[in-house]
Amino acid sequence: MSYAVLEEKLQAIPEQYFDQVSSFLDIILSLSEKEIVPEKKNASKHLLHGLARGEFKYPDDINLYDNEIADMFGV
């Protein structure tokens, strides 16, 4: 499908559905990113998916003190 055809379809969508269309496009984009971008070796295990993707920031070293915290709770 050409960009022009897609643009025509988007222009035909009533404004009340823009949020839903945007959310759907975000899902498709996140799926395409997973196919294109290889997984990093040091990537965090905690990834935000779905509609919240990109909305929250967390440090790369979020799991840095997991062992110490587990020891404190006797886990």
QUIFENPE-V479416 format. One record per residue. N is the residue number from 1. PHI is phi as a letter, one per 30 degrees, with the letter a starting at -180 (999 if undefined). PSI is psi in whole degrees, -180 to 180 (none if undefined). OMEGA is omega in radians with two decimals (NA if undefined). Layout:
{{N PHI PSI OMEGA} {N PHI PSI OMEGA}}
This chain:
{{1 999 137 -3.13} {2 d 161 3.11} {3 d -37 -3.13} {4 d -42 3.12} {5 d -43 3.12} {6 d -41 3.12} {7 d -40 3.10} {8 d -42 3.13} {9 d -43 3.13} {10 d -38 3.13} {11 d -23 -3.13} {12 d -12 -3.10} {13 d 131 3.10} {14 d 145 -3.06} {15 e -28 -3.12} {16 d -16 -3.13} {17 c 5 -3.08} {18 e -41 -3.14} {19 d -42 -3.14} {20 d -41 3.11} {21 d -43 3.13} {22 d -43 3.12} {23 d -42 3.13} {24 d -42 3.11} {25 d -37 3.08} {26 d -40 3.12} {27 d -47 3.14} {28 d -43 3.12} {29 d -40 3.14} {30 d -35 3.08} {31 d -41 -3.13} {32 d -33 3.09} {33 d -38 3.14} {34 d -34 -3.14} {35 d -34 -3.04} {36 d -45 -3.04} {37 c 119 3.08} {38 d 150 -3.12} {39 d 135 3.12} {40 d 146 3.14} {41 d -39 -3.08} {42 c 18 -3.11} {43 d 146 3.12} {44 d 146 3.08} {45 d -22 -3.06} {46 c 98 3.13} {47 c 140 3.09} {48 c 128 -3.11} {49 c 171 3.04} {50 i -146 -3.02} {51 d -22 -3.11} {52 d -4 -3.07} {53 e 128 3.12} {54 i -4 -3.10} {55 d -21 -3.08} {56 b 140 3.11} {57 c 140 3.06} {58 b 153 -3.05} {59 d 151 3.10} {60 d -30 -3.10} {61 c 37 -3.06} {62 d -26 -3.12} {63 c 12 -3.04} {64 e -41 -3.05} {65 c 23 -3.13} {66 e -44 -3.11} {67 d -42 3.13} {68 d -42 3.12} {69 d -42 3.11} {70 d -40 3.11} {71 d -41 3.14} {72 d -35 -3.12} {73 c 2 3.09} {74 i 32 3.14} {75 c none NA}}
